[in-house]
Amino acid sequence: MWIADNWKDYEVIDTCSGEKLERWGDYLLVRPDPQVIWDTGHHNPGWKQKNAHYHRSAKGGGEWEFFNLPDEWTISYQLNKGNDPQKPEDMGRQLTFRLKPFSFKHTGLFPEQAVNWDWFSEKIREERSRSDRPIKVLNLFAYTGGATLAAAAAGAAVTHVDASKGMVGWAKENAVSSGL
């Protein structure tokens, strides 16, 4: 198993009774996670210092309760660097993501996917160092563009596809924020 542990702006701080306490940049969010079946007693002080809490409804869906959370904020992720620090193309690229709470508990990013971004970015950089042929990536169901940005930062030409026009627009904004 690969663990997405290179984040500086995101972490799971604690888990308890079907919820997880997460740090997204400067903000603490509590979101439901049905895989959390244990009870740790909510001893971490972050549970009381949260900026937002998503409450799941018994009928499906749910709603956010906000405590001093901006409508939108950013976090960054540093892609893994390649093997040769003397090569500019091996320097890891910082990706910047705009976040905001959705009505269905999401924030616009799946941070656990960063390990995949690092993996395929390395593969793209390796291929670019061996060949001059262009590398093309098709990212389907691409959401707000995490994988798209990682592939583009590694040097691939990326086609980003999502059924939601709003998500495609958000991905474009994330690309601009990331200098891509």
Secondary structure, DSSP 4 states (H G I P E B T S, - for coil): -------SSEEEEEEETTEEEEEETTEEEEEE-TT------S-SGGGTS-SEEEEEPTTS-EEEEESS--S-EEEEEEPPP-S-TTSGGGS--EEEEEE---TTS--S--GGGHHHHHHHHHHHHHHHHH--S--EEEESS-TTSHHHHHHHHTT-EEEE--S-HHHHHHHHHHHHHTT-
